[in-house]
């Protein structure tokens, strides 16, 4: 822990009751708790600018590595009076912020330095805050966000590609994981051994790019909002109405994949990653690594995997995250690729789900109905589409489901939560299914390239599923067949 002058420590200790008074719950590892802790520091330091806040957080987490300093400068480059005002971060909140931001993966597969966001995804705070700091610095200096891609994604992607270049590209990124509890999250465990670029690191990097670029483009006369407000607006929004994300014009976390793609796709990503790696090697005096003739191929293959996994494919909320009960019996593997995609609506629940808690509740309700009332081994669908911006894992890509009688082994069953007899799902939900999920399925080897789409009613006589309005819509889709 950093040492302090006595007067600074006294001032900091006087704030301890402000930071920890009341049932703040900041021991929980969710975004709400982190935002609340940030806001408490802001409230106790009126006029604290967001750039000073993120610099102080960087200093607390000890993230003054050579490359970060190269782009952003040292985090403690503050006047004596500012250091005095920010000492609270180093004294009373040091332990919380250090644990919240400092990213590590333990030998037992626990990933730390990550938080559960309100939309059900997990984000590493370090790359997120570096992106925000880069944007704020660029705004003040009237320039583009300084080093935003290298700091948020470029470095970690490149190093992950190289560290596992002897392994298949598909395992050089990720994985995701699950929390011990989504209501009171404290421990996040990965689903397989970690790479340097876990899903949460990449989520945090994408979010850092989106928010950093937004902040750097604020009008010169505009004043950046407090850090807590910036985070609240991006993560803690509430969807209303039937159309979910269709009515949202601001940048929010469920759109991180499409937003980051729109910001980065036009760049020469391979050139950007190679330039970042060359800077890393120069700063670390390890330029000899650049002589490895396999570096460029490892980066190219790795970026192909990144584009497929995090841009082409939609974010899928895993079973353990929505609270699935164990499957009963032995799963039956599918023989891939499959020729058919069967479209359903849930009918009941009849309303679109607009949030992670509501969609998770609907998933648990359907699984309970399928297992207990119908006597099936698991929830019947392969995947389920919410109106919150996410797809929810049913039995997944590799196991036979119970969704389309007589056809379960030859196709996937995908359902959209809601009753679409007279109305359509949101445009965003339709896009997730029509473009993102099927593209992911074909590229991943689950769906045949010439797959056929059928509505549930076309192959099962007793049902009107997926509803008249929805069925009329899918008749115009590519791959639909009467």
N, C-alpha and C positions, 0 to 999 in steps of 0.2 A: 504494500500500500504506500501511496505517495506520502512523503513527510511534508508538514506545513509549519509555517510560522505560528507561534502561540496565539497571536491575536486573530489570525485567520481561522484557526481551529475553534476558538471561542465563539466567534461570530457564527461559524457553521453549526456548532452544537446548539446554539440558541434556536436554530430553525428545526431541530429534530422533532419537536412536537407538532410543528406545522406539517411536516412531511408524513408523519406516521400517525397523526391523530385520527381517531374514528376508524370504522370498519372499511378501510380502503381496499382490501383484498389484493394488494399489489404483489402478494406472493404467488398468485395464480399466473400462469404463463399464457395469457391471452392478450390480444391487442388492446382491449378495453382497459386492462390493468396498466399496461405500459402508457397508454394515452393519459390515464388518470394521474400516474406518477409524474409525467412530463408537465401536465397542467398544474399540479401542485407546486412544482418548482417555478413555473411561470408566474403563478399567483403570488408567490413569496418574493419574486424579483420583478416588480412592475417595470414595464418598458424593455424587458429582455428581448432582444431581437432574435429571430429564429436561427440566423447564421451563428450567433454566439452560442445558442443552445446546442445545435448539432456539433459544433466544435468541442464544446465541453463534454458532450456525450462521447465523442471520439476519444478525447483525452482520458476519460474515465475508463473506457474499455481497452485502452492501450493500443490503439490502432494507428500509431504514427510510424508505419513501415515506410521504407524508402520510396516506394511508388506513390503512396498516398501523399506523402510530403512533397514529392516532385510535382504533383498536380494541384494540391490544395494548400500546401504550406503546413507548418507545424501547428498543432491544435492549441498549444499554449501561447501562441503569439498574441497575447492580449495585454492591455495596459494593466498596471498594478491595481487600479480601482476595479477593473472588470474581473481580475482574478479574485479579488476579495469578494465581489458579489457572487461569483460562480462557485465559490468554495463549497457551497452546499452540495454540489454534485460530487465532490471528492470525499466529503465527510459523511453526512447522514445518508445520502442516497447511493454512496459508492457501491455497496454490496449488491443492491438490487439492480442498478443499471449495468454494472459489470457482468453479472450473471445473465441479464436479459439480452445483452448485445454481443458478448464474446462467444464466438461460434466454435464449438468442438463436437466431435463424435466420440463417445467413450468406447472402450473395448467391448462393452455389452450391447452396442448398437443404439444407445440413447443419444439423440441429437439435442444439443443445448444451444442457446442463443437464438432460439426460434420461438414464435408465438402463434397461437391459433387465432385466426381472424374471424370476424362475425359471419363471413360467407362460408366458413367451413374449411378453408384452405390454410396452409401453414407457411409462414414467411420468416426468413432469416432477417434480423434487424440490421446487421452490419452493412450489407450491400444497399439496402433500402436507404439508410441514413447517409451513406456516401453519395448516392445519387442525388438526394435532396440537398446535401451540402454543395455538391458541384453546381446544381442549378441555382442555388442562392448566391453563390460566389459569382457565377456568370451574370446574374441579374444586376448585382451591385457594380460589377466592372463593365457592364454593357457589352458582354461577349456571349458566345455560345457556352453552354454548360461545359466546364473545363474537365477533360478526361473522363467524361461520364460513362462511355462504353467500356474503356479499360478497367475502370474502378468497380463497375457494377457486374459486368458479365465477361468482358474480354479476357482478363487475367485468369479468372477461375475456370472458364471454359478451356482456354489453351492449356493450362497446366493439367486439367483433368484428362484432356485428350492424350497428352504426352505421357502422363503417369500410367496410363493403361493402354498404350498403343499396341501392345502384344495381345490384347483381348479384343473380342468382337466389338464393333462400334456401339452396339445396342446396350452394352453394360458399362460404357464410359461416362454415362450421365445417370443421375438419380441415386437412390430411389426415393419414393414417397414413404410414408409411415402412418402411424396412428397414435392418438393420444390415449392415456389411461382413462380420461373422462373428458367429454366435450363441455360438460357443465362446469367442472372444476379442474381444468387441465394443469397437470404438474409434470408429467413425464411423457416424452415423445420418443417412440421407438421406430426405427427404420425396418422396412420389410425384408431387406437383404443388406449385405455389406455395402458401406457407403463409398461413393467416389468423392472427389474433391467438390464436385458440383452436384449436390443433392437437389431434390425438387424444391425444397424450401429456399436454398441458396439462389436457385434460378428464379423462383417466384419473387424473392426480395430484390434480385437484380432487375427483373422486368419492371417491378413497381418503382424502383429507384430511378430508372430511365424515364418512365412516364411522368412521375411527379417532378423530377429534376428538370426535364425539358419544359414542362408546363411553367415552372417557377422562373426559368431563365428567360421566358418569352413574355413575362409580365410587362406592361407599359412602364416606361422609365419613371413616370409619376406615381405609379402604384406602390403601395407598401405591402410586402409579403405578410401573410397572416401568421399567427402564432403556429409553432410546430404542432401543437395539439389539435388545432383547428384543421390544418392541412391533412393530418392523419384521419381525423374524424370524417371529413368530407369524402375521403377516398374509401375508407373501410366501413364506416358506421352509418351508411345510408339506409333508408327504408323505401321499399318498392310499394306502389299503390296500384289499384285497379287490376284489370284482367291482363294487361299487356306486358307486365313485368319490365324488363329492361328497354322495351321499345320506346317508352316515354322518358327515358333518362338521357339527357344530353351531356351531362358532365362526365368526367372520367372517374370510373369506379372500378373496384378490384375485380369483379367477375369478367371484366373485359380486358384483363391484362394481356392475354395472348394476342388478341386482334390488335390492340393498341400498340404493343411493343413491336409487332410485325410491321404495322404501318409506319413506325418511326425508324425501323432498322433495315427493312427489306431492300431498300434502294441502295444501301451501302455495300461496298465490297467487304463482306464479313470476313472472308478468308484473309484479305489484306489487312483488315483491322486487327484480327487476332494475331497474325504474324508480327505486325508492328508492335503490338502490346508485348508479345513474348520477347522480341528483340530488346525492348526497353527493360523488361524484367531482367534479362540476362546481363544487360549493360550495368544496371544498378547493382546487381549482385555479383558482378565481375565473373560471370560464367558464360561468356560469349562463345566458348567452345561448343556449347550444346547446339548452336545454330549450324554447325558443320554436319550434323546428323542428317543424312539424306532422306530419312523417313519422316522428318518433322512435318513437311508440307502435306504429305499424304495423310498423316494422322489427323492433322487439323481439318483437311477437306472431308474426310470420312466422318469425323466427329461433328462437324457442322451440318452435314447431311442428316445425321441422327437428331441433332438439336432441332432443326427445322421441322422434321417429321414429328418428333415427339411433343414439342412445345408450341408449334405453330399450326401444323396441319391437323394434329389431333386435338380434340377438346379436352378440357380438364375433367377427369372422372373422379367423383367422390367415392373412395373405396368402401367396401362393405363394413369394415371395422369402424369407419368414421360415422356412418349413419346408424350404427347400432344393430347390425344384423345378428340374428341368432345363428348358431352353427347349423350347417346342413345336416339333414338326417340321412344316413345311409352313405353308400359309396357313389361318388360322382361318375357319370358316364362321359368319357372324353369324346369330343367331336372329331370327325375326319375332315380336315381342312384342305383347301378352302371350301366354303359353302356357297351354294348357287343363289340362295334366296334371302331376302330381307322382308319380314312380315311386320306391317305397321299396325299398331294398336292405339287406343286411348284407354285410360283406366276406367272411365265412366264413374266409378266410385274409387277414390275420392273424385268428386265432380268439379271442384274448383282448382284452377292452376295454383301451384305452390310458389310463393314469392320470396322465400327465405330458407336458409339452411336448416333452422330448427323445424320449420313446417314441412319442408320436403323430406327431411329425415323421419319425421313423425309419420308421414304418408307412406314412406318405404317400410317402416316397421309394421304399420297397419296392414299393408298388402301382404307382407311376408307372413304375418300372423294368420290372416285369412287363408292364404294358400296352404300353409302347413297344418293349421288346426281344423279349419272348416272343410277344406278340400282333401286333406290328407297327403299333400304333396311333400316331397323331401325338402323343398326350398321355395323361395319366391320364384314365380314362373318365368319372368322376363329375363332376357339377356342383359338389357340396359333399359333405364328409365330416364326420360328427359324432364327436367324441371323448368319452370319459368323464372328461376333465380339466376340463370346463366350457366348452369352446370348439368352434367349428365351423371346419373347415379348407377353404380355397378350393381347388376343383379347377379346372374350366374356367370356373366362375363363371356370372353371370346372363346374359351376352350371347353366349356361343359354344355351338355345337352340340357335345355330348359323344358318348361311345360307351358308353352304359350300358344301353340297353334296345333290342335289335335291332328295327329297323323303326319305332321311335317316338322316336328321338333328337331329331328336329327339332320335335316337338310337346309335349315335356315335359322337365322337369328330373329328373335322377337323383341322389338323395341317399342315401348309404349310411352306416350306423353301424358303426364298427370293432368287430369281434367276430363270433362265431358264435352266433346266437340261435335255434337249432333247439329247444332245450329250456329256455332261460332268456331273460329279457327284458333289454334294456338298462336302465341306471339310470334312475330317474325324472327326474333332472336332464337326461340326454341326450334322453329322450323329450320333455320339455318344450321343450328347445331346438329340436327338429325340429317338433313338433306345433303349437306356439304361436308361438314367436319367429321362426323362419325363414320360415314361411309368411306370417305377418302382415307381415313385412318385404318379402317378395316381392310381395304384393298391393299394399301401399302404395307400393312403388317402381316398380310397373308391369310387373314381370316375370311374375307369375302373374295370371290372370284372377280376378276376385272370386268367380266360381262354379266355381273349379277342381275337378278330380276327382283323388282319390288312388287309386292302384292299387299293389298289391304287384307286384314284378318277375314273379312266377310267373303272374300273371293274363294277361299279354300275351306271354310267352315260354314255350313249352311244356316246354323241356328243363330247367328249373331249379326248385328248391324255395325259392329266395330270396324273401323275406328270412328264412327259417326258420319252422318251424311256430309256435313260441311268439310270435315277433314278428308274424307275419301274423295270428294270432288277435287280437293286441292292436290292430292298425291297423284291423281290421274294425269296431271300435266308434268310430272317429274320425269327426268331422265331415268331410264331403266324400268319405268312402270310398264307392266304388261297386262292387258285385259285377259 
